[in-house]
Each structure stands twice: as structure tokens, then as C-alpha cells.
Amino acid sequence: MPGGILLGEEFPDFKADTTVGPIQLHSFFGDSWGILFSHPKDYTPVCTTELGQAAKLAPEFEKRNVKMLALSVDSVEDHLGWCKDINAYNGDEPTEKLPFPIIADPNRDLAIKLGMLDPDERDKEGMPLTARCVFIIGPDKKMKLSILYPATTGRNFREILRVIDSLQLTSQKKVATPVNWQPGENCMVLPNIPEEEASKLFPAGVYTKALPSQKNYLRYTPHTPHS
């Protein structure tokens, strides 16, 4: 992603105007996990549905100690007006307040700095729209995950929650999560952990799937959420 941040790199600290006033990114996230998700433009259909879903799922992010932060290329004034539409879309009172701030980026300064622009989608002035980025930032302020959607494709915020569950689990335990994993399902023991160490690390048991190669690399262990 040209001009972007690579996994494992420290996420840039920056000051920005938002719907709750000026923030400094690192201070705003503090010791929490953070998610920054960008939007092409205010008062657009896909963005409205996304922010509506993000607002509904805000308690789920809070349970996971994740602070949410959105970005769109319009002004704070436009954001506040748009918040009324987003709340109305959710069937709630059309107030200017959402459970998270929205950054104003009218000159696309942050979008350019963070590698967010979608060159294939442009506004009526011919300017590239901001893509639908998802950046998940750990308490150490390092980039833990980056997903880049084009402007025309809405995100799945429940999938983002699933990814956060995996990131938080694997940051604490010596496991990986297999395809389509959900909390409570078996995890995979890392290949570099010897059998003897694995049996001590995972008292709930380690189960190995037999394979034609006779290489015992598919090792599973039960996962108890929030344990």
C-alpha cells in the first residue's frame, strides 16, 4: 500500500479535528486497542450503512477494550449533520452524536499520508475517493491488521470483531486460529512448539489430526472465550 504502514510498524501519531473536538491519536487510544476505519464521503449510501452498523456494534468493541475512530474527507460540520442521518438509519433519535468520533480530512492530508486513496473511484471534481480502510492498532501502537476495501464495497463489521478476537487471543496465547474460526472453537497449536511443551501449555489437551504425510502439524486445542 504506497504511502501506508506495514504490519508491525508503529502507527503514526497525528492530531486531527473530529466530531468531539481535536484529538491526538496515540493519546486517544491510550492503553486500549484501536480501530481506525475510513470512508469515501459523507452523505453517501454505503458509508451510512457502515457507520450505522459500527454504531450498533459499539458495545461489542467496548467489551473487547477497542476504541473506535472513523475518518471521512468532509468537514466536522458535515459530519455532525451526517450523524443525524446515520442515527435515523438505525431507527434511533437523529442526534449529532455517535459512539465514536469521526475525523475531518477535507484536504485528504491523512488519506494520502496513510495510503487510503482509491485511484479507481473519484468524486465529481475528479479527486480520488478515500478507500474503505480498516486499521487495527495494538496497545503498543503498532499496526496489527490492515484491510483495504475499494470505495464500492461495504465492510463486514462482524468479521472485524472476529478478527479482533483472534488478534487478542493470539497476542496472549501460543496459538493460531484456523479458517472461519469463531470464539469457543478449537485453536491451532503453533508448529514451533515441541510436543512436551504443548502438553504443559494446553492442559485442556492437544489433538493431532492424522495426515497422509505423517507430519503432525495439524494440532488443535480447545478454546474457552475470555479465559
C-alpha positions as CSV (number, residue, x, y, z in Angstrom):
1,M,0.0,0.0,0.0
2,P,2.0,3.0,-1.2
3,G,2.5,5.6,1.5
4,G,0.9,3.3,4.0
5,I,2.0,1.5,7.2
6,L,3.2,-2.1,7.2
7,L,2.2,-4.7,9.8
8,G,4.3,-4.4,12.9
9,E,5.2,-0.8,12.3
10,E,4.3,1.9,14.8
11,F,1.2,3.7,13.6
12,P,1.8,7.4,13.0
13,D,0.7,9.7,15.8
14,F,-1.2,12.7,14.5
15,K,-3.5,15.5,15.6
16,A,-6.9,15.8,13.9
17,D,-10.2,17.7,14.2
18,T,-13.1,15.4,14.9
19,T,-16.8,15.5,15.9
20,V,-15.8,15.6,19.5
21,G,-13.0,18.2,19.1
22,P,-9.3,17.9,18.5
23,I,-7.7,14.5,19.3
24,Q,-4.1,13.2,19.3
25,L,-4.3,9.6,18.0
26,H,-2.0,7.9,20.5
27,S,-3.4,9.7,23.4
28,F,-7.0,9.0,22.2
29,F,-6.3,5.2,22.0
30,G,-4.3,5.2,25.3
31,D,-3.7,1.7,26.6
32,S,-6.6,0.3,24.6
33,W,-6.7,-1.4,21.3
34,G,-7.8,0.9,18.5
35,I,-9.6,0.7,15.2
36,L,-9.5,3.4,12.5
37,F,-11.8,2.9,9.6
38,S,-12.1,5.4,6.7
39,H,-15.0,6.4,4.4
40,P,-15.0,7.9,0.9
41,K,-17.5,10.7,1.7
42,D,-20.3,11.9,3.9
43,Y,-24.0,11.6,2.9
44,T,-23.3,8.5,0.7
45,P,-25.3,5.3,0.9
46,V,-22.8,2.6,1.6
47,C,-20.9,4.7,4.2
48,T,-24.2,5.5,6.0
49,T,-25.0,1.7,6.3
50,E,-21.4,1.0,7.5
51,L,-21.4,3.7,10.2
52,G,-24.9,2.7,11.3
53,Q,-23.6,-0.9,11.8
54,A,-20.5,0.3,13.6
55,A,-22.6,2.4,16.0
56,K,-24.9,-0.6,16.7
57,L,-21.8,-2.8,17.4
58,A,-20.0,-0.2,19.5
59,P,-20.8,-2.1,22.8
60,E,-19.1,-5.2,21.3
61,F,-16.0,-3.2,20.5
62,E,-16.1,-1.7,24.0
63,K,-16.3,-5.2,25.6
64,R,-13.0,-6.0,23.8
65,N,-11.3,-2.8,25.0
66,V,-11.2,-1.4,21.5
67,K,-11.6,2.4,20.9
68,M,-13.3,3.2,17.6
69,L,-12.4,6.1,15.3
70,A,-13.8,6.9,11.8
71,L,-12.5,9.2,9.1
72,S,-14.2,10.8,6.1
73,V,-13.0,13.5,3.8
74,D,-15.6,16.2,4.7
75,S,-15.7,18.8,7.4
76,V,-16.7,18.4,11.0
77,E,-19.9,20.4,10.3
78,D,-20.8,18.0,7.5
79,H,-20.0,15.0,9.8
80,L,-22.3,16.3,12.5
81,G,-25.2,16.7,10.1
82,W,-24.5,13.3,8.6
83,C,-24.6,11.7,12.1
84,K,-28.3,12.6,12.3
85,D,-28.9,10.6,9.1
86,I,-26.8,7.7,10.5
87,N,-28.8,7.6,13.7
88,A,-32.1,7.8,11.8
89,Y,-31.0,4.9,9.5
90,N,-30.6,2.9,12.7
91,G,-34.1,3.9,13.8
92,D,-32.7,6.0,16.6
93,E,-33.2,9.6,17.6
94,P,-31.5,11.7,14.9
95,T,-28.8,13.4,17.1
96,E,-25.3,14.6,16.1
97,K,-23.7,12.1,18.4
98,L,-22.3,8.7,17.6
99,P,-20.5,6.3,20.0
100,F,-17.2,7.3,18.3
101,P,-15.6,10.4,16.7
102,I,-15.3,11.0,13.0
103,I,-12.1,12.7,11.8
104,A,-12.4,15.5,9.3
105,D,-10.0,15.2,6.4
106,P,-11.3,17.8,3.8
107,N,-7.9,18.2,2.1
108,R,-7.2,14.4,2.2
109,D,-4.0,15.0,4.1
110,L,-4.4,12.0,6.3
111,A,-5.8,9.8,3.5
112,I,-2.6,10.5,1.5
113,K,-0.3,10.0,4.5
114,L,-1.9,6.7,5.5
115,G,-2.2,5.3,1.9
116,M,-6.0,5.4,1.9
117,L,-6.9,6.7,-1.5
118,D,-8.7,4.6,-4.1
119,P,-7.4,5.7,-7.5
120,D,-10.3,4.0,-9.4
121,E,-13.1,5.9,-7.7
122,R,-13.3,9.7,-8.0
123,D,-15.7,12.4,-6.9
124,K,-17.4,14.9,-9.2
125,E,-14.2,17.1,-9.1
126,G,-12.1,14.2,-10.3
127,M,-10.4,13.8,-6.9
128,P,-9.7,10.2,-5.8
129,L,-12.1,9.0,-3.1
130,T,-10.8,7.6,0.2
131,A,-10.9,3.8,0.2
132,R,-12.6,1.7,2.9
133,C,-9.5,1.0,5.1
134,V,-9.5,-0.9,8.4
135,F,-6.5,-0.4,10.6
136,I,-6.3,-2.3,13.9
137,I,-3.7,-0.9,16.3
138,G,-2.5,-2.6,19.4
139,P,-1.9,-1.1,22.8
140,D,1.7,-0.9,21.8
141,K,0.6,1.5,18.9
142,K,1.8,-1.0,16.3
143,M,-0.3,-2.0,13.3
144,K,-1.8,-5.4,13.9
145,L,-4.1,-5.7,10.9
146,S,-4.8,-3.8,7.7
147,I,-7.7,-4.4,5.3
148,L,-8.2,-2.3,2.3
149,Y,-11.6,-2.4,0.5
150,P,-12.5,-0.4,-2.6
151,A,-14.9,2.5,-2.2
152,T,-17.7,0.5,-3.8
153,T,-17.6,-2.5,-1.4
154,G,-19.1,-2.2,2.1
155,R,-17.3,-3.9,5.0
156,N,-18.5,-6.7,7.3
157,F,-18.1,-5.3,10.9
158,R,-18.9,-8.7,12.5
159,E,-15.9,-10.1,10.6
160,I,-13.8,-7.3,12.0
161,L,-14.9,-8.3,15.5
162,R,-14.0,-11.9,14.7
163,V,-10.5,-10.7,13.6
164,I,-10.1,-8.7,16.8
165,D,-11.0,-11.8,18.9
166,S,-8.3,-13.7,17.0
167,L,-5.7,-10.9,17.3
168,Q,-6.3,-10.5,21.0
169,L,-6.2,-14.3,21.7
170,T,-3.0,-14.9,19.7
171,S,-1.3,-12.0,21.3
172,Q,-1.7,-13.7,24.7
173,K,-1.5,-17.5,23.8
174,K,0.8,-19.5,21.6
175,V,-1.9,-20.4,19.2
176,A,-3.2,-19.6,15.8
177,T,-6.8,-19.5,14.6
178,P,-7.9,-21.7,11.6
179,V,-10.1,-20.8,8.7
180,N,-13.5,-19.4,9.7
181,W,-12.6,-19.6,13.4
182,Q,-15.1,-18.3,15.9
183,P,-14.5,-17.8,19.7
184,G,-15.1,-21.0,21.5
185,E,-13.9,-23.2,18.6
186,N,-10.6,-25.1,18.6
187,C,-7.4,-23.2,18.1
188,M,-4.2,-24.5,16.4
189,V,-1.0,-25.1,18.3
190,L,1.9,-23.3,16.7
191,P,4.2,-25.6,14.7
192,N,7.3,-24.5,16.5
193,I,6.1,-25.7,19.9
194,P,7.5,-29.1,20.8
195,E,5.1,-31.8,21.9
196,E,6.2,-31.8,25.5
197,E,5.9,-28.1,25.9
198,A,2.5,-28.1,24.2
199,S,1.1,-30.6,26.7
200,K,2.2,-28.3,29.5
201,L,0.9,-25.1,27.8
202,F,-2.5,-26.5,27.0
203,P,-3.9,-28.6,29.9
204,A,-7.2,-28.9,28.1
205,G,-5.4,-31.2,25.7
206,V,-3.8,-31.2,22.3
207,Y,-5.4,-33.2,19.5
208,T,-3.4,-34.1,16.3
209,K,-5.1,-34.9,13.0
210,A,-3.6,-37.8,11.2
211,L,-2.4,-36.9,7.6
212,P,-1.1,-39.0,4.7
213,S,2.3,-37.2,5.0
214,Q,2.5,-38.4,8.7
215,K,3.7,-34.9,9.6
216,N,1.9,-34.0,12.8
217,Y,1.5,-30.3,12.1
218,L,-2.4,-30.1,12.4
219,R,-2.6,-29.8,16.2
220,Y,-5.7,-28.4,17.9
221,T,-6.5,-27.3,21.4
222,P,-9.9,-26.2,22.9
223,H,-10.5,-22.5,23.4
224,T,-12.7,-21.1,26.2
225,P,-13.6,-17.5,25.4
226,H,-12.3,-14.8,27.8
227,S,-10.2,-17.4,29.6
